[in-house]
Amino acid sequence: MSTNQVNVSAQALAEYSDEKRLAIYKMATAACTHLFSKGKLQKDKFDAVSPILADLAKHDPLFMAHFTAWANKGDSKDMKTLAIFFNALNDADGTPFFKGATRTKPNFRNVSYALLQETDPHLALRILELCHMRFGVQNLLNTAKHFPTGFKTAYKKYLKYREENPDMLRGIRRAGLGNKMAQIYRLTHTSPGDDAAAILNWRQKDRPDLKMVETPDFANKTPAQIAEEISVRRMAPMVALSVIPKEKITTEVAKVLLENCTGNQSIILYNWFSRNGFLDVKSIQELFKKKVSMATTAIDRIDTLTKNADTEDKKEMAEVRSQKRKESANTEALGKIFLHIDASGSMHAAIEFAKERGCVIAECVTNPEKNFAWGMFGQKGVRLALPQGFTKEDFHAALYGRTANMGSTDCIALYKEARQFGANIDIYITDQGHNLGAIVPRLEKIHAENPSFVKPQAAVIVDYSGNRTAQNLMALHDALIRSGIPVAIIQPDSLKESALVAQSIRAALIGELAIINEIMETTLPKLPKWYTKN
């Protein structure tokens, strides 16, 4: 379909305002965190986000398609999974606008079909499992399984293309994803061809004579021979570890295993490398650091995966994570950050959040020793000394014993301190329950009395208001906007994943509506040429 055809057809489709899209974008990105835990879908999180994305798919199909393409350029696996699945239910499905019409809607579902072809078996299986889950969304989706015919065809094509390109299947098996592929075959009721079954080592009852690809036997080989073979075969470390005799895993073998690791796999296998003493070997230690620097989603689980690490290793891991977040957040543009923590009566949660996530915020700036400052506010503001380091433990230590105090709340008690510090970005952890004087005239007075002060480029509010509807609930947000300061409001859960941390700060920097424009300007992927040939 030509661009003109898409544009003309799209005009006849329901389309939300930018403000509505922005609200949905915020809700969707806040809810797209830790959707899967230990490989299992967290149903409560899915139930929270499904009405949002189902609404987009039904009422703003154009934005849904572009949002899916945009999400798949990022690092959030959960967002990719949900976007591809719900866009496969897009109202723009290529059918006539109404019965008897000669004009048809564009087929934006093709975006999901195209992106599926590029998706690794791990995520492809997660999406497929959603297709087989019974659920409903009031007034939008009946309670049922939602697996449209076009998406079923896309999965068949996914499998067929890999069978026709056996090197892809071999790579999948070497990466330890053979079982994931087998599950995709089962859930799509597809039988693999003989060659595919052999490559995946999938023994089937109705094909007892099928010659499987042999798993290497390392029992009679030397460690040097084992190292060479797993290198040549490029065996996934998890697969190799399941067949190599323990007594033959020497330093040479361990190094080759690490060379075959992805960044994420290296973090996941940290305890194994450490427990066996391999990280004491300088060459392996240096290679390990290099591998970790290539990690994506596992970066956010470093604290958990390395909880038994020694102090030095924890520090190095934290530095790698920090660097990844800096790269993602484009810290050259961020400059300095001042963190304002609400310590008024009901804000104990804000202090706990700062203990847990303060390091995440500090990690987003270059040289936090010079470019990060913070304080607590209630009736008055108190500037805090920097923590000894910028790890979660350091933030816990710095805030230990600090409690929320009863009394009035002055959300801008530290605004002047932040300007003296030269902060480019102000981040507030608060419920916005301000009740000490009108904010706008006070800000005007501060700048009038201090002409050298520069307003922040943007403010980010980590919102703890919940569902309360007090009259002054948006006092801080509204006052900052009226004062000419761009504001992004994010939910606390958004700061659990570095991809969303950087995204939230960036949204505040360039303006939230600019993010919507960026999403709408994301090119929609096309189906590969081979897709329609057979």
C-alpha positions as CSV (number, residue, x, y, z in Angstrom):
1,M,0.0,0.0,0.0
2,S,1.3,3.4,-0.9
3,T,1.9,6.2,1.7
4,N,-0.9,8.3,0.2
5,Q,-3.3,5.4,0.5
6,V,-2.4,4.9,4.1
7,N,-2.8,8.6,4.9
8,V,-6.1,8.8,3.1
9,S,-7.4,5.7,4.7
10,A,-6.1,6.7,8.2
11,Q,-8.1,9.9,8.1
12,A,-11.3,7.8,8.2
13,L,-10.1,5.9,11.3
14,A,-10.7,7.1,14.9
15,E,-7.7,9.1,16.1
16,Y,-7.1,10.5,19.6
17,S,-5.7,14.0,20.4
18,D,-2.0,14.3,21.3
19,E,-3.0,14.9,24.9
20,K,-5.0,11.6,25.0
21,R,-2.1,9.8,23.3
22,L,0.3,11.3,25.9
23,A,-1.8,10.1,28.8
24,I,-2.0,6.6,27.3
25,Y,1.7,6.6,26.6
26,K,2.4,7.4,30.2
27,M,0.1,4.7,31.5
28,A,1.4,2.1,29.1
29,T,5.1,2.8,29.8
30,A,4.6,2.9,33.5
31,A,2.8,-0.5,33.4
32,C,5.2,-2.2,31.1
33,T,7.7,-3.2,33.8
34,H,8.5,-6.6,35.1
35,L,5.6,-8.2,33.3
36,F,7.4,-11.5,33.5
37,S,9.1,-12.7,36.7
38,K,11.1,-16.0,36.6
39,G,9.7,-16.7,33.2
40,K,6.0,-16.4,34.4
41,L,3.5,-13.8,33.4
42,Q,2.5,-11.5,36.3
43,K,-1.3,-11.5,35.7
44,D,-1.9,-8.4,37.9
45,K,0.5,-6.4,35.8
46,F,-1.0,-7.7,32.5
47,D,-4.5,-6.9,33.8
48,A,-3.4,-3.3,34.6
49,V,-2.0,-2.6,31.1
50,S,-4.3,-4.6,28.8
51,P,-7.2,-2.1,28.9
52,I,-4.8,0.7,27.9
53,L,-3.3,-1.1,24.9
54,A,-6.6,-2.7,23.9
55,D,-8.1,0.8,23.9
56,L,-5.3,2.1,21.7
57,A,-5.7,-0.8,19.3
58,K,-9.4,-0.2,18.9
59,H,-9.7,3.6,19.0
60,D,-6.3,4.9,17.8
61,P,-5.0,2.3,15.4
62,L,-2.5,4.6,13.7
63,F,-0.8,5.5,16.9
64,M,-0.9,1.9,18.1
65,A,1.0,0.8,14.9
66,H,3.6,3.5,15.3
67,F,3.9,2.9,19.1
68,T,4.7,-0.8,18.3
69,A,7.4,0.1,15.8
70,W,8.8,2.7,18.2
71,A,8.8,0.3,21.2
72,N,10.7,-2.3,19.2
73,K,13.6,0.1,18.7
74,G,14.0,0.3,22.5
75,D,15.4,-2.1,25.2
76,S,12.2,-2.9,27.1
77,K,11.3,-6.6,26.3
78,D,8.0,-6.3,28.1
79,M,7.0,-3.3,26.1
80,K,8.0,-5.1,22.8
81,T,6.0,-8.2,23.8
82,L,2.8,-6.3,24.7
83,A,3.0,-3.9,21.8
84,I,3.4,-6.7,19.2
85,F,0.6,-8.7,20.7
86,F,-2.0,-5.9,21.0
87,N,-1.2,-4.4,17.7
88,A,-2.0,-7.8,16.2
89,L,-5.6,-6.9,17.4
90,N,-5.4,-3.5,15.7
91,D,-8.8,-2.3,14.3
92,A,-7.0,-1.4,11.1
93,D,-7.0,-4.9,9.7
94,G,-7.3,-4.4,6.0
95,T,-11.1,-5.1,5.9
96,P,-13.7,-2.8,4.3
97,F,-14.7,0.2,6.4
98,F,-18.3,-1.0,6.4
99,K,-20.3,-3.8,4.7
100,G,-20.5,-3.2,1.0
101,A,-17.7,-0.5,1.0
102,T,-15.1,-0.7,-1.8
103,R,-12.5,1.2,0.3
104,T,-10.6,-0.8,3.0
105,K,-8.8,0.2,6.1
106,P,-5.0,0.0,6.0
107,N,-3.6,-3.2,7.5
108,F,-1.6,-2.0,10.5
109,R,-1.6,-5.6,11.9
110,N,1.2,-6.2,9.4
111,V,3.5,-4.2,11.6
112,S,3.2,-7.0,14.2
113,Y,3.6,-9.7,11.6
114,A,6.7,-8.1,10.3
115,L,8.3,-7.5,13.7
116,L,7.6,-11.1,14.7
117,Q,9.8,-12.3,11.9
118,E,12.8,-10.4,13.5
119,T,12.0,-11.5,17.1
120,D,14.1,-14.2,18.9
121,P,12.3,-17.4,19.9
122,H,12.3,-16.3,23.6
123,L,10.1,-13.3,23.0
124,A,8.2,-14.9,20.1
125,L,7.1,-17.6,22.6
126,R,6.0,-15.0,25.2
127,I,3.8,-13.3,22.6
128,L,2.4,-16.7,21.6
129,E,1.6,-17.5,25.2
130,L,-0.5,-14.3,25.4
131,C,-2.3,-15.4,22.2
132,H,-3.4,-18.6,24.1
133,M,-4.4,-16.9,27.3
134,R,-8.1,-16.3,28.0
135,F,-8.9,-12.8,29.0
136,G,-11.3,-9.9,28.3
137,V,-11.4,-6.1,28.4
138,Q,-14.8,-4.6,29.2
139,N,-16.4,-3.1,26.1
140,L,-13.3,-3.9,24.0
141,L,-12.5,-7.6,24.0
142,N,-14.7,-10.5,24.9
143,T,-13.3,-13.0,27.3
144,A,-11.6,-15.5,25.0
145,K,-8.3,-16.4,23.5
146,H,-7.2,-13.7,21.1
147,F,-5.2,-15.2,18.2
148,P,-6.3,-13.8,14.9
149,T,-5.9,-15.8,11.7
150,G,-3.3,-13.3,10.3
151,F,-1.1,-13.7,13.4
152,K,-1.4,-17.5,13.1
153,T,-0.2,-17.3,9.6
154,A,2.7,-15.0,10.7
155,Y,3.8,-17.7,13.1
156,K,3.6,-20.4,10.4
157,K,5.8,-18.1,8.2
158,Y,8.2,-17.6,11.2
159,L,8.7,-21.3,11.5
160,K,8.8,-22.0,7.7
161,Y,11.5,-19.4,7.1
162,R,13.8,-20.8,9.7
163,E,13.3,-24.3,8.4
164,E,14.3,-23.1,4.9
165,N,17.3,-21.5,6.5
166,P,18.7,-24.3,8.7
167,D,21.7,-22.2,9.8
168,M,19.2,-20.1,11.7
169,L,17.9,-23.2,13.5
170,R,21.4,-24.3,14.3
171,G,22.1,-20.8,15.8
172,I,18.9,-21.1,17.8
173,R,19.9,-24.4,19.1
174,R,23.5,-23.3,19.9
175,A,22.0,-20.4,21.8
176,G,20.1,-22.8,24.0
177,L,16.7,-21.8,22.6
178,G,15.8,-25.2,21.0
179,N,13.1,-25.9,23.7
180,K,11.5,-22.5,23.0
181,M,11.2,-23.3,19.3
182,A,9.7,-26.7,20.2
183,Q,7.1,-24.9,22.2
184,I,6.3,-22.6,19.3
185,Y,5.8,-25.6,17.1
186,R,3.4,-27.2,19.7
187,L,1.4,-24.0,20.3
188,T,0.9,-23.4,16.6
189,H,0.1,-27.1,16.0
190,T,2.9,-27.3,13.4
191,S,5.0,-30.3,12.8
192,P,8.7,-29.6,12.1
193,G,10.3,-31.1,9.0
194,D,12.7,-33.9,9.4
195,D,15.7,-31.7,9.1
196,A,14.4,-29.2,11.5
197,A,13.5,-31.8,14.1
198,A,17.0,-33.3,13.8
199,I,18.7,-29.9,14.2
200,L,16.6,-29.1,17.3
201,N,17.1,-32.6,18.7
202,W,13.3,-32.9,19.0
203,R,12.5,-36.6,19.4
204,Q,8.9,-37.4,18.4
205,K,7.0,-40.6,19.0
206,D,5.7,-40.9,15.4
207,R,9.3,-40.6,14.1
208,P,11.3,-43.0,16.1
209,D,13.9,-43.5,13.3
210,L,14.6,-39.9,12.8
211,K,18.4,-39.3,13.0
212,M,19.1,-36.6,15.5
213,V,22.0,-34.2,15.5
214,E,24.3,-35.7,18.0
215,T,25.1,-33.8,21.2
216,P,28.9,-33.8,21.5
217,D,30.4,-36.4,23.9
218,F,33.2,-34.8,25.8
219,A,33.9,-37.7,28.1
220,N,37.1,-38.8,26.3
221,K,38.3,-35.4,25.2
222,T,40.9,-33.2,26.9
223,P,40.0,-29.7,28.1
224,A,41.9,-28.2,25.2
225,Q,39.9,-30.3,22.7
226,I,36.6,-29.4,24.5
227,A,37.5,-25.7,24.4
228,E,38.2,-25.9,20.7
229,E,35.0,-27.8,19.9
230,I,32.6,-25.5,21.9
231,S,34.3,-22.5,20.2
232,V,33.9,-23.9,16.7
233,R,30.3,-25.0,17.4
234,R,29.7,-21.7,19.2
235,M,27.7,-23.6,21.8
236,A,25.5,-21.6,24.2
237,P,27.1,-21.7,27.6
238,M,24.1,-23.2,29.3
239,V,24.0,-26.0,26.8
240,A,27.7,-26.6,27.0
241,L,27.6,-26.7,30.8
242,S,25.0,-29.4,30.7
243,V,27.3,-31.9,28.7
244,I,30.9,-31.0,29.8
245,P,32.1,-33.2,32.7
246,K,32.7,-30.9,35.7
247,E,36.3,-32.1,36.3
248,K,37.2,-31.0,32.7
249,I,36.0,-27.4,33.1
250,T,39.4,-25.7,33.3
251,T,40.3,-22.0,33.0
252,E,40.7,-22.6,29.2
253,V,37.2,-24.0,28.9
254,A,35.7,-21.4,31.1
255,K,37.1,-18.6,29.0
256,V,35.6,-20.1,25.8
257,L,32.3,-20.4,27.6
258,L,32.5,-16.8,28.5
259,E,33.4,-15.8,24.9
260,N,30.2,-17.5,23.8
261,C,28.1,-15.6,26.3
262,T,25.9,-12.7,25.5
263,G,26.1,-9.7,27.8
264,N,22.9,-10.8,29.6
265,Q,24.1,-14.4,29.9
266,S,27.4,-13.3,31.5
267,I,25.5,-11.5,34.3
268,I,23.2,-14.5,34.8
269,L,26.3,-16.8,35.1
270,Y,28.2,-14.5,37.4
271,N,27.8,-16.7,40.4
272,W,29.0,-19.8,38.5
273,F,32.2,-18.0,37.2
274,S,32.8,-16.5,40.7
275,R,32.1,-19.6,42.7
276,N,34.6,-21.6,40.7
277,G,37.3,-19.0,41.0
278,F,37.4,-18.1,37.3
279,L,36.9,-14.4,37.9
280,D,40.2,-14.4,39.8
281,V,42.0,-15.0,36.5
282,K,42.9,-11.6,35.0
283,S,42.1,-12.5,31.4
284,I,38.7,-13.9,32.3
285,Q,38.0,-11.0,34.6
286,E,38.7,-8.4,31.8
287,L,36.6,-10.4,29.3
288,F,33.8,-10.6,31.9
289,K,33.7,-6.8,32.3
290,K,33.6,-6.4,28.5
291,K,30.7,-8.8,28.2
292,V,28.7,-7.2,31.0
293,S,29.1,-3.8,29.3
294,M,27.2,-5.3,26.4
295,A,24.2,-6.4,28.5
296,T,20.8,-4.9,28.0
297,T,17.8,-6.0,30.2
298,A,19.9,-8.0,32.7
299,I,21.6,-4.7,33.7
300,D,18.6,-4.0,35.9
301,R,19.0,-7.3,37.8
302,I,22.7,-6.9,38.6
303,D,22.0,-6.3,42.3
304,T,19.9,-9.5,42.6
305,L,22.1,-11.7,40.3
306,T,25.4,-10.6,42.1
307,K,24.1,-10.4,45.7
308,N,26.8,-12.8,46.9
309,A,29.6,-11.0,45.1
310,D,32.4,-9.4,47.0
311,T,32.5,-5.7,47.6
312,E,34.9,-5.0,44.7
313,D,32.9,-7.0,42.2
314,K,29.7,-5.3,43.3
315,K,31.3,-1.9,42.8
316,E,32.5,-2.8,39.3
317,M,29.1,-4.1,38.4
318,A,27.5,-0.9,39.6
319,E,29.9,1.1,37.5
320,V,29.0,-0.9,34.4
321,R,25.3,-0.4,35.1
322,S,25.8,3.3,35.6
323,Q,27.7,3.6,32.3
324,K,24.9,1.8,30.5
325,R,22.3,4.1,31.9
326,K,24.4,7.2,31.1
327,E,24.6,6.0,27.5
328,S,20.9,5.4,27.3
329,A,20.0,8.7,29.0
330,N,22.4,10.8,26.8
331,T,23.9,12.4,29.9
332,E,25.8,15.0,27.8
333,A,22.4,16.7,27.6
334,L,21.3,16.2,31.2
335,G,24.0,18.3,33.0
336,K,23.2,18.4,36.7
337,I,20.3,16.8,38.6
338,F,18.8,17.9,42.0
339,L,16.6,15.3,43.7
340,H,13.9,16.8,46.0
341,I,12.5,14.2,48.4
342,D,9.1,14.9,50.1
343,A,9.5,14.1,53.8
344,S,6.1,15.5,54.9
345,G,3.7,13.5,57.1
346,S,2.4,10.9,54.7
347,M,5.5,10.6,52.6
348,H,7.4,7.7,54.2
349,A,7.1,5.9,50.9
350,A,9.0,8.7,49.2
351,I,12.0,8.2,51.6
352,E,11.9,4.4,51.0
353,F,11.8,5.0,47.3
354,A,14.8,7.3,47.5
355,K,16.7,4.6,49.4
356,E,15.9,2.0,46.7
357,R,16.0,4.1,43.6
358,G,18.2,7.2,44.4
359,C,21.2,5.4,42.9
360,V,19.2,4.8,39.6
361,I,18.7,8.6,39.3
362,A,22.3,9.4,40.3
363,E,23.6,6.9,37.8
364,C,21.9,8.8,34.9
365,V,24.4,11.8,35.2
366,T,28.0,12.0,34.3
367,N,30.3,12.4,37.4
368,P,27.5,12.3,40.1
369,E,30.1,13.5,42.6
370,K,29.9,16.9,40.9
371,N,26.6,16.7,39.0
372,F,24.1,15.2,41.6
373,A,22.7,16.9,44.7
374,W,19.7,16.2,46.8
375,G,17.6,17.2,49.8
376,M,14.4,16.6,51.8
377,F,11.5,19.0,52.2
378,G,8.5,19.3,54.5
379,Q,7.7,22.6,56.1
380,K,11.4,23.5,55.3
381,G,14.1,22.2,53.1
382,V,17.3,20.4,54.1
383,R,20.2,19.9,51.7
384,L,21.7,16.5,52.3
385,A,25.4,15.5,52.1
386,L,26.2,13.2,49.2
387,P,26.2,9.5,50.0
388,Q,29.7,7.9,50.2
389,G,29.1,6.2,46.9
390,F,26.2,5.9,44.4
391,T,25.0,2.4,45.0
392,K,21.8,1.3,46.6
393,E,23.6,0.4,49.8
394,D,25.1,4.0,50.0
395,F,21.7,5.6,49.6
396,H,20.2,3.4,52.3
397,A,23.1,4.4,54.6
398,A,22.7,8.1,53.8
399,L,18.9,8.0,54.6
400,Y,19.0,5.6,57.5
401,G,17.0,7.1,60.4
402,R,15.4,9.8,58.2
403,T,11.6,9.8,58.7
404,A,8.6,11.7,57.4
405,N,7.5,14.5,59.7
406,M,4.0,15.9,60.4
407,G,3.3,19.4,59.3
408,S,2.9,21.6,56.3
409,T,4.4,20.9,52.9
410,D,6.5,23.3,50.8
411,C,7.3,21.5,47.5
412,I,9.7,24.3,46.4
413,A,11.5,24.6,49.7
414,L,14.7,23.5,47.9
415,Y,14.1,25.3,44.6
416,K,16.6,28.1,45.5
417,E,19.2,25.5,46.6
418,A,18.8,23.7,43.3
419,R,19.4,26.9,41.3
420,Q,22.5,27.7,43.4
421,F,23.7,24.2,42.6
422,G,23.1,24.9,38.9
423,A,20.7,22.0,38.4
424,N,19.5,21.5,34.8
425,I,16.9,18.9,35.9
426,D,14.8,18.9,39.1
427,I,13.4,15.5,40.1
428,Y,10.7,15.5,42.8
429,I,9.5,12.4,44.7
430,T,6.2,13.7,46.1
431,D,2.4,13.5,46.2
432,Q,2.3,17.2,45.3
433,G,0.4,18.0,48.5
434,H,1.8,21.6,48.6
435,N,0.1,23.9,51.1
436,L,2.5,26.7,51.9
437,G,1.8,29.7,49.7
438,A,1.2,30.1,45.9
439,I,4.1,28.6,44.0
440,V,4.2,30.8,40.9
441,P,4.7,34.2,42.6
442,R,7.3,32.7,44.9
443,L,9.3,31.3,41.9
444,E,9.0,34.7,40.2
445,K,10.3,36.4,43.3
446,I,13.3,34.0,43.6
447,H,14.3,34.8,40.0
448,A,13.7,38.5,40.3
449,E,15.9,38.6,43.4
450,N,18.5,36.4,41.8
451,P,18.8,37.4,38.1
452,S,21.7,35.0,37.6
453,F,19.6,32.0,38.4
454,V,18.6,29.8,35.4
455,K,15.3,27.9,35.4
456,P,15.7,24.1,35.1
457,Q,15.4,22.8,31.6
458,A,12.8,20.3,32.8
459,A,11.3,18.8,36.0
460,V,10.4,15.2,36.6
461,I,7.8,14.3,39.2
462,V,7.8,10.8,40.6
463,D,4.1,10.8,41.5
464,Y,2.9,9.3,44.8
465,S,-0.5,10.9,44.7
466,G,-2.2,7.5,44.0
467,N,-5.9,7.9,43.3
468,R,-6.5,10.9,45.6
469,T,-8.2,13.9,44.2
470,A,-7.4,16.7,46.6
471,Q,-7.8,20.2,45.2
472,N,-4.0,20.9,45.5
473,L,-3.0,17.5,44.1
474,M,-1.4,18.9,41.0
475,A,-0.2,22.1,42.6
476,L,3.5,21.5,41.8
477,H,2.9,20.2,38.3
478,D,0.6,23.1,37.3
479,A,2.7,25.8,38.9
480,L,5.9,24.6,37.2
481,I,4.1,24.5,33.9
482,R,2.8,28.0,34.4
483,S,6.3,29.1,35.2
484,G,7.6,27.9,31.9
485,I,9.2,24.7,33.1
486,P,8.5,21.5,31.1
487,V,7.3,18.7,33.4
488,A,7.0,14.9,33.0
489,I,5.0,12.9,35.6
490,I,6.1,9.3,36.0
491,Q,5.0,6.5,38.2
492,P,7.4,5.0,40.7
493,D,7.4,1.6,38.9
494,S,8.9,3.3,35.8
495,L,12.2,3.7,37.7
496,K,12.7,0.0,38.1
497,E,14.0,-0.5,34.5
498,S,16.9,1.6,33.1
499,A,15.3,1.8,29.7
500,L,12.3,3.5,31.2
501,V,14.4,5.7,33.5
502,A,16.3,7.1,30.6
503,Q,13.1,7.4,28.5
504,S,11.3,9.3,31.3
505,I,14.1,11.8,31.8
506,R,14.5,12.2,28.1
507,A,10.7,12.9,27.8
508,A,11.1,15.6,30.3
509,L,14.0,17.1,28.6
510,I,12.6,17.4,25.0
511,G,9.0,17.8,26.1
512,E,6.5,15.0,26.4
513,L,4.6,15.9,23.3
514,A,7.8,15.7,21.3
515,I,7.9,12.0,22.3
516,I,4.5,11.6,20.7
517,N,5.8,13.2,17.6
518,E,8.8,10.9,17.6
519,I,6.6,7.9,18.0
520,M,4.4,9.0,15.1
521,E,7.5,9.6,12.9
522,T,8.8,6.1,13.5
523,T,8.8,4.2,10.2
524,L,6.4,1.3,10.1
525,P,8.2,-1.9,9.2
526,K,7.2,-3.7,6.0
527,L,6.7,-7.4,5.6
528,P,9.8,-9.1,4.1
529,K,9.7,-9.8,0.4
530,W,9.7,-13.6,1.0
531,Y,6.6,-13.4,3.2
532,T,4.1,-13.2,0.4
533,K,5.8,-15.6,-2.0
534,N,4.7,-18.8,-0.3
